[in-house]
Amino acid sequence: MLGPGGGLLMPFADGSDLFSLGLSRYPILCGKPPCEGESTAQLMYKNANEPPPDLRSLNPAVPAALVAFLARALNKNPGRRIQTDEVCAADLRAAFAGAAAGTALPRPAGARGTVDIEL
């Protein structure tokens, strides 16, 4: 998975690895990828140019802080994207803190098993 522009003869932007993190976490929360295409070229175009569907429209149980984290991680503008691992970790801690306060993190339909994550 590449950040927008990656593989398109453009330099990799800061935060492209964190963009990829967002791409890989989005389907865990809602059960479908943030963009779909009939070909690799179409998928790359959508990945670089179109925002993903709102997570809460696909899984209303996703906490607002986690939606905001993924929106920032998946921002098409590199300057508005999460830039460092430290900022990423702080944002995730804040998102999970709200969930730990009494709201369980959502599970997409058909999800099985559990995963423990320590930040």
Stockholm file with secondary structure:
# STOCKHOLM 1.0

chainA/1-119         MLGPGGGLLMPFADGSDLFSLGLSRYPILCGKPPCEGESTAQLMYKNANEPPPDLRSLNPAVPAALVAFLARALNKNPGRRIQTDEVCAADLRAAFAGAAAGTALPRPAGARGTVDIEL
#=GR chainA/1-119 SS CCCTTTTTTSCCCTTHHHHHHHHHHHHHHHSSCSCCCSSHHHHHHHHHHSCCCCHHHHCTTSCHHHHHHHHHHTCSSGGGSCCSHHHHHHHHHHHHHHHHTTCCCCCCTTCCSCCCCCC
#=GC SS_cons         CCCTTTTTTSCCCTTHHHHHHHHHHHHHHHSSCSCCCSSHHHHHHHHHHSCCCCHHHHCTTSCHHHHHHHHHHTCSSGGGSCCSHHHHHHHHHHHHHHHHTTCCCCCCTTCCSCCCCCC
//
